[in-house]
Structure formats: structure tokens, C-alpha cells
């Protein structure tokens, strides 16, 4: 669940809010009650997302740990780039 940084343009209140992506964007400042509470673009939210994608990609690319049956000389599976040169 991403954390969004909000800041009120009226009273200057800065607050990190844990929200689901499907949750509506907050607009009302909890301190002064004005509708000047704005979501900031921060690195924190993107960092969480980015690391998740990176991890998924890494695991997916590492799928040839178990060699296919019939592979000779201990070659990697057919999906492995090194194996494709031998065929
Ligand atoms: Zn405020």
C-alpha cells in the first residue's frame, strides 16, 4: 500500500497518509479544515512500486534454474539465452 505525502497550502500541515490506490484523494486538511490539502509527488510511493516490479522481473528472468529434461551437457533450459545458440 503506497504512502502519499500531503501538504496543506493554507496552514502548511504536512502529513504522510497510507492509502490504497483505489482510495479517493484527500482534499480537506485535518488541521484547518480547508480544501487545500494537496497530494504531493514524492519518491516514497514510487520507490515501493519500483522495488516490487524489479523483484518480480528478477524472479521471472531466473526461471531456468531447473534444466529441461533431455538437455545434454548440463545445459540450461530452452528459455535460457545460452541454450538457444546450441540448437
Ligand atoms: Zn490546513
PDB file of the backbone (N, CA, C, O) and the ligand in Angstrom, with CONECT records:
HET     ZN  A 101       1
ATOM      1  N   UNK A   1       0.846  -1.192   0.000  1.00  0.00           N
ATOM      2  CA  UNK A   1       0.000   0.000   0.000  1.00  0.00           C
ATOM      3  C   UNK A   1       0.883   1.244   0.000  1.00  0.00           C
ATOM      4  O   UNK A   1       1.730   1.400   0.879  1.00  0.00           O
ATOM      5  N   UNK A   2       0.695   2.123  -0.969  1.00  0.00           N
ATOM      6  CA  UNK A   2       1.576   3.286  -1.053  1.00  0.00           C
ATOM      7  C   UNK A   2       1.280   4.346   0.000  1.00  0.00           C
ATOM      8  O   UNK A   2       0.149   4.493   0.463  1.00  0.00           O
ATOM      9  N   UNK A   3       2.303   5.062   0.356  1.00  0.00           N
ATOM     10  CA  UNK A   3       2.158   6.186   1.281  1.00  0.00           C
ATOM     11  C   UNK A   3       2.220   7.475   0.465  1.00  0.00           C
ATOM     12  O   UNK A   3       3.151   7.697  -0.310  1.00  0.00           O
ATOM     13  N   UNK A   4       1.207   8.315   0.660  1.00  0.00           N
ATOM     14  CA  UNK A   4       1.173   9.581  -0.053  1.00  0.00           C
ATOM     15  C   UNK A   4       1.496  10.714   0.900  1.00  0.00           C
ATOM     16  O   UNK A   4       1.027  10.744   2.038  1.00  0.00           O
ATOM     17  N   UNK A   5       2.293  11.632   0.424  1.00  0.00           N
ATOM     18  CA  UNK A   5       2.607  12.824   1.209  1.00  0.00           C
ATOM     19  C   UNK A   5       1.623  13.919   0.831  1.00  0.00           C
ATOM     20  O   UNK A   5       1.485  14.274  -0.340  1.00  0.00           O
ATOM     21  N   UNK A   6       0.948  14.442   1.830  1.00  0.00           N
ATOM     22  CA  UNK A   6       0.015  15.543   1.611  1.00  0.00           C
ATOM     23  C   UNK A   6       0.559  16.794   2.276  1.00  0.00           C
ATOM     24  O   UNK A   6       1.287  16.734   3.267  1.00  0.00           O
ATOM     25  N   UNK A   7       0.184  17.927   1.704  1.00  0.00           N
ATOM     26  CA  UNK A   7       0.552  19.184   2.330  1.00  0.00           C
ATOM     27  C   UNK A   7      -0.586  20.185   2.147  1.00  0.00           C
ATOM     28  O   UNK A   7      -1.157  20.321   1.065  1.00  0.00           O
ATOM     29  N   UNK A   8      -0.893  20.874   3.233  1.00  0.00           N
ATOM     30  CA  UNK A   8      -1.946  21.880   3.180  1.00  0.00           C
ATOM     31  C   UNK A   8      -1.352  23.209   2.727  1.00  0.00           C
ATOM     32  O   UNK A   8      -0.353  23.685   3.267  1.00  0.00           O
ATOM     33  N   UNK A   9      -1.995  23.790   1.724  1.00  0.00           N
ATOM     34  CA  UNK A   9      -1.476  25.056   1.207  1.00  0.00           C
ATOM     35  C   UNK A   9      -1.917  26.244   2.057  1.00  0.00           C
ATOM     36  O   UNK A   9      -1.419  27.356   1.887  1.00  0.00           O
ATOM     37  N   UNK A  10      -2.847  26.002   2.965  1.00  0.00           N
ATOM     38  CA  UNK A  10      -3.305  27.102   3.813  1.00  0.00           C
ATOM     39  C   UNK A  10      -2.487  27.215   5.097  1.00  0.00           C
ATOM     40  O   UNK A  10      -1.950  28.276   5.416  1.00  0.00           O
ATOM     41  N   UNK A  11      -2.401  26.084   5.841  1.00  0.00           N
ATOM     42  CA  UNK A  11      -1.713  26.155   7.131  1.00  0.00           C
ATOM     43  C   UNK A  11      -0.343  25.494   7.088  1.00  0.00           C
ATOM     44  O   UNK A  11       0.416  25.577   8.054  1.00  0.00           O
ATOM     45  N   UNK A  12      -0.019  24.835   5.971  1.00  0.00           N
ATOM     46  CA  UNK A  12       1.308  24.258   5.826  1.00  0.00           C
ATOM     47  C   UNK A  12       1.485  22.899   6.471  1.00  0.00           C
ATOM     48  O   UNK A  12       2.607  22.398   6.559  1.00  0.00           O
ATOM     49  N   UNK A  13       0.395  22.292   6.926  1.00  0.00           N
ATOM     50  CA  UNK A  13       0.476  20.975   7.553  1.00  0.00           C
ATOM     51  C   UNK A  13       0.956  19.934   6.536  1.00  0.00           C
ATOM     52  O   UNK A  13       0.382  19.794   5.456  1.00  0.00           O
ATOM     53  N   UNK A  14       2.002  19.219   6.896  1.00  0.00           N
ATOM     54  CA  UNK A  14       2.495  18.142   6.047  1.00  0.00           C
ATOM     55  C   UNK A  14       2.214  16.818   6.732  1.00  0.00           C
ATOM     56  O   UNK A  14       2.473  16.667   7.927  1.00  0.00           O
ATOM     57  N   UNK A  15       1.685  15.854   5.983  1.00  0.00           N
ATOM     58  CA  UNK A  15       1.279  14.598   6.585  1.00  0.00           C
ATOM     59  C   UNK A  15       1.434  13.477   5.572  1.00  0.00           C
ATOM     60  O   UNK A  15       1.082  13.634   4.403  1.00  0.00           O
ATOM     61  N   UNK A  16       1.969  12.334   6.028  1.00  0.00           N
ATOM     62  CA  UNK A  16       2.033  11.147   5.177  1.00  0.00           C
ATOM     63  C   UNK A  16       0.806  10.291   5.438  1.00  0.00           C
ATOM     64  O   UNK A  16       0.510   9.951   6.583  1.00  0.00           O
ATOM     65  N   UNK A  17       0.096   9.944   4.378  1.00  0.00           N
ATOM     66  CA  UNK A  17      -1.142   9.182   4.525  1.00  0.00           C
ATOM     67  C   UNK A  17      -1.015   7.852   3.796  1.00  0.00           C
ATOM     68  O   UNK A  17      -0.666   7.802   2.616  1.00  0.00           O
ATOM     69  N   UNK A  18      -1.305   6.773   4.523  1.00  0.00           N
ATOM     70  CA  UNK A  18      -1.283   5.439   3.928  1.00  0.00           C
ATOM     71  C   UNK A  18      -2.630   5.196   3.258  1.00  0.00           C
ATOM     72  O   UNK A  18      -3.664   5.154   3.925  1.00  0.00           O
ATOM     73  N   UNK A  19      -2.615   5.036   1.939  1.00  0.00           N
ATOM     74  CA  UNK A  19      -3.865   4.873   1.199  1.00  0.00           C
ATOM     75  C   UNK A  19      -3.771   3.745   0.199  1.00  0.00           C
ATOM     76  O   UNK A  19      -2.703   3.449  -0.337  1.00  0.00           O
ATOM     77  N   UNK A  20      -4.911   3.121  -0.042  1.00  0.00           N
ATOM     78  CA  UNK A  20      -4.996   2.210  -1.176  1.00  0.00           C
ATOM     79  C   UNK A  20      -5.014   3.050  -2.446  1.00  0.00           C
ATOM     80  O   UNK A  20      -5.386   4.223  -2.424  1.00  0.00           O
ATOM     81  N   UNK A  21      -4.606   2.431  -3.554  1.00  0.00           N
ATOM     82  CA  UNK A  21      -4.622   3.152  -4.820  1.00  0.00           C
ATOM     83  C   UNK A  21      -6.053   3.525  -5.182  1.00  0.00           C
ATOM     84  O   UNK A  21      -6.294   4.545  -5.829  1.00  0.00           O
ATOM     85  N   UNK A  22      -7.010   2.684  -4.756  1.00  0.00           N
ATOM     86  CA  UNK A  22      -8.413   2.929  -5.086  1.00  0.00           C
ATOM     87  C   UNK A  22      -9.067   3.962  -4.170  1.00  0.00           C
ATOM     88  O   UNK A  22     -10.176   4.421  -4.445  1.00  0.00           O
ATOM     89  N   UNK A  23      -8.387   4.329  -3.084  1.00  0.00           N
ATOM     90  CA  UNK A  23      -8.963   5.316  -2.175  1.00  0.00           C
ATOM     91  C   UNK A  23      -9.028   6.692  -2.842  1.00  0.00           C
ATOM     92  O   UNK A  23      -8.152   7.039  -3.634  1.00  0.00           O
ATOM     93  N   UNK A  24     -10.053   7.468  -2.525  1.00  0.00           N
ATOM     94  CA  UNK A  24     -10.149   8.818  -3.083  1.00  0.00           C
ATOM     95  C   UNK A  24      -9.064   9.726  -2.525  1.00  0.00           C
ATOM     96  O   UNK A  24      -8.634   9.585  -1.380  1.00  0.00           O
ATOM     97  N   UNK A  25      -8.638  10.657  -3.358  1.00  0.00           N
ATOM     98  CA  UNK A  25      -7.622  11.615  -2.934  1.00  0.00           C
ATOM     99  C   UNK A  25      -8.208  12.540  -1.870  1.00  0.00           C
ATOM    100  O   UNK A  25      -9.324  13.040  -2.010  1.00  0.00           O
ATOM    101  N   UNK A  26      -7.445  12.756  -0.818  1.00  0.00           N
ATOM    102  CA  UNK A  26      -7.908  13.662   0.231  1.00  0.00           C
ATOM    103  C   UNK A  26      -7.790  15.111  -0.233  1.00  0.00           C
ATOM    104  O   UNK A  26      -6.865  15.476  -0.958  1.00  0.00           O
ATOM    105  N   UNK A  27      -8.734  15.914   0.195  1.00  0.00           N
ATOM    106  CA  UNK A  27      -8.683  17.337  -0.170  1.00  0.00           C
ATOM    107  C   UNK A  27      -8.852  18.242   1.045  1.00  0.00           C
ATOM    108  O   UNK A  27      -8.435  19.400   1.030  1.00  0.00           O
ATOM    109  N   UNK A  28      -9.469  17.702   2.103  1.00  0.00           N
ATOM    110  CA  UNK A  28      -9.730  18.537   3.282  1.00  0.00           C
ATOM    111  C   UNK A  28      -8.621  18.388   4.309  1.00  0.00           C
ATOM    112  O   UNK A  28      -8.294  17.276   4.725  1.00  0.00           O
ATOM    113  N   UNK A  29      -8.055  19.493   4.708  1.00  0.00           N
ATOM    114  CA  UNK A  29      -6.985  19.484   5.703  1.00  0.00           C
ATOM    115  C   UNK A  29      -7.542  19.102   7.073  1.00  0.00           C
ATOM    116  O   UNK A  29      -8.522  19.689   7.532  1.00  0.00           O
ATOM    117  N   UNK A  30      -6.916  18.112   7.731  1.00  0.00           N
ATOM    118  CA  UNK A  30      -7.398  17.710   9.054  1.00  0.00           C
ATOM    119  C   UNK A  30      -7.110  18.754  10.129  1.00  0.00           C
ATOM    120  O   UNK A  30      -7.696  18.704  11.210  1.00  0.00           O
ATOM    121  N   UNK A  31      -6.224  19.688   9.848  1.00  0.00           N
ATOM    122  CA  UNK A  31      -5.875  20.711  10.846  1.00  0.00           C
ATOM    123  C   UNK A  31      -6.761  21.950  10.735  1.00  0.00           C
ATOM    124  O   UNK A  31      -7.340  22.391  11.728  1.00  0.00           O
ATOM    125  N   UNK A  32      -6.868  22.511   9.531  1.00  0.00           N
ATOM    126  CA  UNK A  32      -7.615  23.762   9.392  1.00  0.00           C
ATOM    127  C   UNK A  32      -8.964  23.562   8.714  1.00  0.00           C
ATOM    128  O   UNK A  32      -9.801  24.465   8.710  1.00  0.00           O
ATOM    129  N   UNK A  33      -9.178  22.360   8.132  1.00  0.00           N
ATOM    130  CA  UNK A  33     -10.480  22.051   7.565  1.00  0.00           C
ATOM    131  C   UNK A  33     -10.721  22.625   6.173  1.00  0.00           C
ATOM    132  O   UNK A  33     -11.797  22.434   5.606  1.00  0.00           O
ATOM    133  N   UNK A  34      -9.750  23.315   5.625  1.00  0.00           N
ATOM    134  CA  UNK A  34      -9.919  23.883   4.293  1.00  0.00           C
ATOM    135  C   UNK A  34      -9.611  22.836   3.217  1.00  0.00           C
ATOM    136  O   UNK A  34      -8.873  21.878   3.446  1.00  0.00           O
ATOM    137  N   UNK A  35     -10.192  23.050   2.056  1.00  0.00           N
ATOM    138  CA  UNK A  35      -9.996  22.103   0.957  1.00  0.00           C
ATOM    139  C   UNK A  35      -8.726  22.432   0.180  1.00  0.00           C
ATOM    140  O   UNK A  35      -8.724  22.492  -1.050  1.00  0.00           O
ATOM    141  N   UNK A  36      -7.665  22.641   0.917  1.00  0.00           N
ATOM    142  CA  UNK A  36      -6.388  22.980   0.282  1.00  0.00           C
ATOM    143  C   UNK A  36      -5.341  21.917   0.594  1.00  0.00           C
ATOM    144  O   UNK A  36      -4.140  22.170   0.506  1.00  0.00           O
ATOM    145  N   UNK A  37      -5.809  20.726   0.960  1.00  0.00           N
ATOM    146  CA  UNK A  37      -4.928  19.605   1.272  1.00  0.00           C
ATOM    147  C   UNK A  37      -4.589  18.925  -0.047  1.00  0.00           C
ATOM    148  O   UNK A  37      -5.460  18.349  -0.700  1.00  0.00           O
ATOM    149  N   UNK A  38      -3.323  18.994  -0.433  1.00  0.00           N
ATOM    150  CA  UNK A  38      -2.935  18.506  -1.755  1.00  0.00           C
ATOM    151  C   UNK A  38      -1.938  17.358  -1.662  1.00  0.00           C
ATOM    152  O   UNK A  38      -1.031  17.358  -0.830  1.00  0.00           O
ATOM    153  N   UNK A  39      -2.136  16.386  -2.539  1.00  0.00           N
ATOM    154  CA  UNK A  39      -1.211  15.259  -2.602  1.00  0.00           C
ATOM    155  C   UNK A  39       0.075  15.700  -3.286  1.00  0.00           C
ATOM    156  O   UNK A  39       0.043  16.327  -4.345  1.00  0.00           O
ATOM    157  N   UNK A  40       1.206  15.367  -2.672  1.00  0.00           N
ATOM    158  CA  UNK A  40       2.499  15.736  -3.240  1.00  0.00           C
ATOM    159  C   UNK A  40       3.054  14.552  -4.017  1.00  0.00           C
ATOM    160  O   UNK A  40       2.795  13.394  -3.688  1.00  0.00           O
ATOM    161  N   UNK A  41       3.816  14.865  -5.046  1.00  0.00           N
ATOM    162  CA  UNK A  41       4.527  13.813  -5.750  1.00  0.00           C
ATOM    163  C   UNK A  41       5.829  13.548  -5.008  1.00  0.00           C
ATOM    164  O   UNK A  41       6.708  14.406  -4.939  1.00  0.00           O
ATOM    165  N   UNK A  42       5.935  12.345  -4.456  1.00  0.00           N
ATOM    166  CA  UNK A  42       7.130  12.034  -3.679  1.00  0.00           C
ATOM    167  C   UNK A  42       7.784  10.768  -4.206  1.00  0.00           C
ATOM    168  O   UNK A  42       7.164   9.972  -4.911  1.00  0.00           O
ATOM    169  N   UNK A  43       9.023  10.605  -3.855  1.00  0.00           N
ATOM    170  CA  UNK A  43       9.753   9.419  -4.280  1.00  0.00           C
ATOM    171  C   UNK A  43       9.299   8.183  -3.517  1.00  0.00           C
ATOM    172  O   UNK A  43       9.444   7.064  -4.010  1.00  0.00           O
ATOM    173  N   UNK A  44       8.754   8.371  -2.326  1.00  0.00           N
ATOM    174  CA  UNK A  44       8.430   7.237  -1.463  1.00  0.00           C
ATOM    175  C   UNK A  44       7.469   6.265  -2.139  1.00  0.00           C
ATOM    176  O   UNK A  44       7.708   5.058  -2.157  1.00  0.00           O
ATOM    177  N   UNK A  45       6.389   6.793  -2.691  1.00  0.00           N
ATOM    178  CA  UNK A  45       5.395   5.925  -3.323  1.00  0.00           C
ATOM    179  C   UNK A  45       5.954   5.182  -4.513  1.00  0.00           C
ATOM    180  O   UNK A  45       5.676   3.998  -4.701  1.00  0.00           O
ATOM    181  N   UNK A  46       6.739   5.872  -5.314  1.00  0.00           N
ATOM    182  CA  UNK A  46       7.300   5.248  -6.492  1.00  0.00           C
ATOM    183  C   UNK A  46       8.355   4.216  -6.130  1.00  0.00           C
ATOM    184  O   UNK A  46       8.524   3.207  -6.815  1.00  0.00           O
ATOM    185  N   UNK A  47       9.054   4.486  -5.053  1.00  0.00           N
ATOM    186  CA  UNK A  47      10.097   3.559  -4.622  1.00  0.00           C
ATOM    187  C   UNK A  47       9.497   2.210  -4.246  1.00  0.00           C
ATOM    188  O   UNK A  47      10.040   1.164  -4.602  1.00  0.00           O
ATOM    189  N   UNK A  48       8.390   2.232  -3.534  1.00  0.00           N
ATOM    190  CA  UNK A  48       7.726   0.999  -3.130  1.00  0.00           C
ATOM    191  C   UNK A  48       7.284   0.216  -4.357  1.00  0.00           C
ATOM    192  O   UNK A  48       7.508  -0.991  -4.455  1.00  0.00           O
ATOM    193  N   UNK A  49       6.660   0.911  -5.279  1.00  0.00           N
ATOM    194  CA  UNK A  49       6.195   0.270  -6.507  1.00  0.00           C
ATOM    195  C   UNK A  49       7.369  -0.286  -7.295  1.00  0.00           C
ATOM    196  O   UNK A  49       7.348  -1.436  -7.732  1.00  0.00           O
ATOM    197  N   UNK A  50       8.397   0.543  -7.474  1.00  0.00           N
ATOM    198  CA  UNK A  50       9.522   0.163  -8.310  1.00  0.00           C
ATOM    199  C   UNK A  50      10.227  -1.083  -7.823  1.00  0.00           C
ATOM    200  O   UNK A  50      10.567  -1.958  -8.620  1.00  0.00           O
ATOM    201  N   UNK A  51      10.451  -1.174  -6.520  1.00  0.00           N
ATOM    202  CA  UNK A  51      11.160  -2.331  -5.993  1.00  0.00           C
ATOM    203  C   UNK A  51      10.337  -3.589  -6.190  1.00  0.00           C
ATOM    204  O   UNK A  51      10.892  -4.665  -6.412  1.00  0.00           O
ATOM    205  N   UNK A  52       9.028  -3.469  -6.112  1.00  0.00           N
ATOM    206  CA  UNK A  52       8.157  -4.620  -6.323  1.00  0.00           C
ATOM    207  C   UNK A  52       8.272  -5.147  -7.735  1.00  0.00           C
ATOM    208  O   UNK A  52       8.379  -6.353  -7.958  1.00  0.00           O
ATOM    209  N   UNK A  53       8.248  -4.222  -8.693  1.00  0.00           N
ATOM    210  CA  UNK A  53       8.375  -4.641 -10.083  1.00  0.00           C
ATOM    211  C   UNK A  53       9.733  -5.255 -10.346  1.00  0.00           C
ATOM    212  O   UNK A  53       9.848  -6.253 -11.057  1.00  0.00           O
ATOM    213  N   UNK A  54      10.740  -4.665  -9.779  1.00  0.00           N
ATOM    214  CA  UNK A  54      12.088  -5.149 -10.028  1.00  0.00           C
ATOM    215  C   UNK A  54      12.240  -6.584  -9.531  1.00  0.00           C
ATOM    216  O   UNK A  54      12.840  -7.428 -10.196  1.00  0.00           O
ATOM    217  N   UNK A  55      11.694  -6.834  -8.369  1.00  0.00           N
ATOM    218  CA  UNK A  55      11.799  -8.163  -7.779  1.00  0.00           C
ATOM    219  C   UNK A  55      11.077  -9.193  -8.641  1.00  0.00           C
ATOM    220  O   UNK A  55      11.577 -10.297  -8.857  1.00  0.00           O
ATOM    221  N   UNK A  56       9.899  -8.821  -9.129  1.00  0.00           N
ATOM    222  CA  UNK A  56       9.122  -9.721  -9.975  1.00  0.00           C
ATOM    223  C   UNK A  56       9.891 -10.047 -11.252  1.00  0.00           C
ATOM    224  O   UNK A  56       9.955 -11.200 -11.678  1.00  0.00           O
ATOM    225  N   UNK A  57      10.475  -9.007 -11.854  1.00  0.00           N
ATOM    226  CA  UNK A  57      11.227  -9.216 -13.079  1.00  0.00           C
ATOM    227  C   UNK A  57      12.410 -10.141 -12.854  1.00  0.00           C
ATOM    228  O   UNK A  57      12.720 -11.003 -13.676  1.00  0.00           O
ATOM    229  N   UNK A  58      13.056  -9.937 -11.726  1.00  0.00           N
ATOM    230  CA  UNK A  58      14.250 -10.720 -11.438  1.00  0.00           C
ATOM    231  C   UNK A  58      13.925 -12.203 -11.297  1.00  0.00           C
ATOM    232  O   UNK A  58      14.625 -13.059 -11.838  1.00  0.00           O
ATOM    233  N   UNK A  59      12.853 -12.494 -10.564  1.00  0.00           N
ATOM    234  CA  UNK A  59      12.446 -13.887 -10.381  1.00  0.00           C
ATOM    235  C   UNK A  59      12.043 -14.512 -11.709  1.00  0.00           C
ATOM    236  O   UNK A  59      12.359 -15.673 -11.972  1.00  0.00           O
ATOM    237  N   UNK A  60      11.346 -13.752 -12.546  1.00  0.00           N
ATOM    238  CA  UNK A  60      10.883 -14.257 -13.829  1.00  0.00           C
ATOM    239  C   UNK A  60      12.048 -14.594 -14.742  1.00  0.00           C
ATOM    240  O   UNK A  60      12.009 -15.593 -15.461  1.00  0.00           O
ATOM    241  N   UNK A  61      13.090 -13.762 -14.717  1.00  0.00           N
ATOM    242  CA  UNK A  61      14.228 -13.978 -15.586  1.00  0.00           C
ATOM    243  C   UNK A  61      15.125 -15.110 -15.113  1.00  0.00           C
ATOM    244  O   UNK A  61      16.024 -15.549 -15.832  1.00  0.00           O
ATOM    245  N   UNK A  62      14.876 -15.569 -13.919  1.00  0.00           N
ATOM    246  CA  UNK A  62      15.725 -16.587 -13.325  1.00  0.00           C
ATOM    247  C   UNK A  62      15.075 -17.967 -13.379  1.00  0.00           C
ATOM    248  O   UNK A  62      15.406 -18.846 -12.582  1.00  0.00           O
ATOM    249  N   UNK A  63      14.147 -18.155 -14.323  1.00  0.00           N
ATOM    250  CA  UNK A  63      13.308 -19.351 -14.314  1.00  0.00           C
ATOM    251  C   UNK A  63      14.009 -20.591 -14.837  1.00  0.00           C
ATOM    252  O   UNK A  63      13.433 -21.678 -14.799  1.00  0.00           O
ATOM    253  N   UNK A  64      15.248 -20.459 -15.329  1.00  0.00           N
ATOM    254  CA  UNK A  64      15.906 -21.636 -15.896  1.00  0.00           C
ATOM    255  C   UNK A  64      16.811 -22.325 -14.891  1.00  0.00           C
ATOM    256  O   UNK A  64      17.789 -22.969 -15.271  1.00  0.00           O
ATOM    257  N   UNK A  65      16.489 -22.193 -13.603  1.00  0.00           N
ATOM    258  CA  UNK A  65      17.268 -22.867 -12.572  1.00  0.00           C
ATOM    259  C   UNK A  65      17.121 -24.380 -12.686  1.00  0.00           C
ATOM    260  O   UNK A  65      18.046 -25.119 -12.349  1.00  0.00           O
ATOM    261  N   UNK A  66      15.961 -24.849 -13.159  1.00  0.00           N
ATOM    262  CA  UNK A  66      15.747 -26.276 -13.356  1.00  0.00           C
ATOM    263  C   UNK A  66      15.877 -26.604 -14.836  1.00  0.00           C
ATOM    264  O   UNK A  66      15.000 -26.237 -15.618  1.00  0.00           O
ATOM    265  N   UNK A  67      16.932 -27.275 -15.238  1.00  0.00           N
ATOM    266  CA  UNK A  67      17.156 -27.591 -16.655  1.00  0.00           C
ATOM    267  C   UNK A  67      16.043 -28.475 -17.213  1.00  0.00           C
ATOM    268  O   UNK A  67      15.518 -29.336 -16.507  1.00  0.00           O
ATOM    269  N   UNK A  68      15.688 -28.265 -18.468  1.00  0.00           N
ATOM    270  CA  UNK A  68      14.647 -29.069 -19.100  1.00  0.00           C
ATOM    271  C   UNK A  68      15.125 -30.509 -19.254  1.00  0.00           C
ATOM    272  O   UNK A  68      16.318 -30.766 -19.419  1.00  0.00           O
ATOM    273  N   UNK A  69      14.186 -31.433 -19.199  1.00  0.00           N
ATOM    274  CA  UNK A  69      14.519 -32.842 -19.379  1.00  0.00           C
ATOM    275  C   UNK A  69      15.033 -33.048 -20.803  1.00  0.00           C
ATOM    276  O   UNK A  69      14.447 -32.529 -21.752  1.00  0.00           O
ATOM    277  N   UNK A  70      16.103 -33.788 -20.956  1.00  0.00           N
ATOM    278  CA  UNK A  70      16.636 -34.033 -22.289  1.00  0.00           C
ATOM    279  C   UNK A  70      17.763 -33.101 -22.640  1.00  0.00           C
ATOM    280  O   UNK A  70      18.424 -33.291 -23.661  1.00  0.00           O
ATOM    281  N   UNK A  71      18.002 -32.092 -21.817  1.00  0.00           N
ATOM    282  CA  UNK A  71      19.113 -31.197 -22.085  1.00  0.00           C
ATOM    283  C   UNK A  71      20.422 -31.924 -21.788  1.00  0.00           C
ATOM    284  O   UNK A  71      20.566 -32.551 -20.738  1.00  0.00           O
ATOM    285  N   UNK A  72      21.349 -31.840 -22.692  1.00  0.00           N
ATOM    286  CA  UNK A  72      22.600 -32.556 -22.506  1.00  0.00           C
ATOM    287  C   UNK A  72      23.695 -31.635 -21.992  1.00  0.00           C
ATOM    288  O   UNK A  72      23.578 -30.411 -22.050  1.00  0.00           O
ATOM    289  N   UNK A  73      24.749 -32.240 -21.494  1.00  0.00           N
ATOM    290  CA  UNK A  73      25.908 -31.488 -21.021  1.00  0.00           C
ATOM    291  C   UNK A  73      25.565 -30.471 -19.940  1.00  0.00           C
ATOM    292  O   UNK A  73      26.267 -29.475 -19.762  1.00  0.00           O
ATOM    293  N   UNK A  74      24.487 -30.730 -19.227  1.00  0.00           N
ATOM    294  CA  UNK A  74      24.110 -29.825 -18.158  1.00  0.00           C
ATOM    295  C   UNK A  74      23.706 -28.464 -18.657  1.00  0.00           C
ATOM    296  O   UNK A  74      23.805 -27.479 -17.926  1.00  0.00           O
ATOM    297  N   UNK A  75      23.252 -28.393 -19.892  1.00  0.00           N
ATOM    298  CA  UNK A  75      22.834 -27.119 -20.461  1.00  0.00           C
ATOM    299  C   UNK A  75      21.590 -26.607 -19.754  1.00  0.00           C
ATOM    300  O   UNK A  75      20.831 -27.376 -19.164  1.00  0.00           O
ATOM    301  N   UNK A  76      21.396 -25.307 -19.823  1.00  0.00           N
ATOM    302  CA  UNK A  76      20.218 -24.711 -19.217  1.00  0.00           C
ATOM    303  C   UNK A  76      18.997 -25.000 -20.088  1.00  0.00           C
ATOM    304  O   UNK A  76      19.115 -25.548 -21.185  1.00  0.00           O
ATOM    305  N   UNK A  77      17.843 -24.627 -19.587  1.00  0.00           N
ATOM    306  CA  UNK A  77      16.599 -24.889 -20.301  1.00  0.00           C
ATOM    307  C   UNK A  77      16.532 -24.101 -21.614  1.00  0.00           C
ATOM    308  O   UNK A  77      17.360 -23.222 -21.856  1.00  0.00           O
ATOM    309  N   UNK A  78      15.566 -24.412 -22.441  1.00  0.00           N
ATOM    310  CA  UNK A  78      15.450 -23.799 -23.757  1.00  0.00           C
ATOM    311  C   UNK A  78      15.210 -22.292 -23.667  1.00  0.00           C
ATOM    312  O   UNK A  78      15.537 -21.546 -24.590  1.00  0.00           O
ATOM    313  N   UNK A  79      14.641 -21.857 -22.557  1.00  0.00           N
ATOM    314  CA  UNK A  79      14.341 -20.432 -22.398  1.00  0.00           C
ATOM    315  C   UNK A  79      15.583 -19.612 -22.146  1.00  0.00           C
ATOM    316  O   UNK A  79      15.572 -18.390 -22.296  1.00  0.00           O
ATOM    317  N   UNK A  80      16.662 -20.287 -21.759  1.00  0.00           N
ATOM    318  CA  UNK A  80      17.890 -19.588 -21.439  1.00  0.00           C
ATOM    319  C   UNK A  80      18.587 -19.133 -22.727  1.00  0.00           C
ATOM    320  O   UNK A  80      18.710 -19.920 -23.666  1.00  0.00           O
ATOM    321  N   UNK A  81      19.036 -17.899 -22.784  1.00  0.00           N
ATOM    322  CA  UNK A  81      19.707 -17.384 -23.995  1.00  0.00           C
ATOM    323  C   UNK A  81      20.930 -18.211 -24.387  1.00  0.00           C
ATOM    324  O   UNK A  81      21.223 -18.357 -25.573  1.00  0.00           O
ATOM    325  N   UNK A  82      21.633 -18.741 -23.419  1.00  0.00           N
ATOM    326  CA  UNK A  82      22.835 -19.524 -23.710  1.00  0.00           C
ATOM    327  C   UNK A  82      22.501 -20.805 -24.439  1.00  0.00           C
ATOM    328  O   UNK A  82      23.292 -21.273 -25.259  1.00  0.00           O
ATOM    329  N   UNK A  83      21.328 -21.390 -24.155  1.00  0.00           N
ATOM    330  CA  UNK A  83      20.934 -22.643 -24.773  1.00  0.00           C
ATOM    331  C   UNK A  83      20.511 -22.454 -26.220  1.00  0.00           C
ATOM    332  O   UNK A  83      20.647 -23.378 -27.023  1.00  0.00           O
ATOM    333  N   UNK A  84      20.012 -21.302 -26.566  1.00  0.00           N
ATOM    334  CA  UNK A  84      19.464 -21.087 -27.910  1.00  0.00           C
ATOM    335  C   UNK A  84      20.558 -21.115 -28.970  1.00  0.00           C
ATOM    336  O   UNK A  84      20.272 -21.386 -30.137  1.00  0.00           O
ATOM    337  N   UNK A  85      21.795 -20.844 -28.592  1.00  0.00           N
ATOM    338  CA  UNK A  85      22.879 -20.847 -29.569  1.00  0.00           C
ATOM    339  C   UNK A  85      23.263 -22.265 -29.956  1.00  0.00           C
ATOM    340  O   UNK A  85      23.837 -22.479 -31.024  1.00  0.00           O
ATOM    341  N   UNK A  86      22.954 -23.246 -29.097  1.00  0.00           N
ATOM    342  CA  UNK A  86      23.349 -24.621 -29.348  1.00  0.00           C
ATOM    343  C   UNK A  86      22.410 -25.325 -30.293  1.00  0.00           C
ATOM    344  O   UNK A  86      22.778 -26.351 -30.865  1.00  0.00           O
ATOM    345  N   UNK A  87      21.220 -24.815 -30.478  1.00  0.00           N
ATOM    346  CA  UNK A  87      20.259 -25.513 -31.315  1.00  0.00           C
ATOM    347  C   UNK A  87      20.426 -25.168 -32.780  1.00  0.00           C
ATOM    348  O   UNK A  87      19.686 -25.677 -33.622  1.00  0.00           O
TER     349      UNK A  87
HETATM  350 ZN    ZN A 101      -4.544  23.200   6.722  1.00  0.00          ZN
END
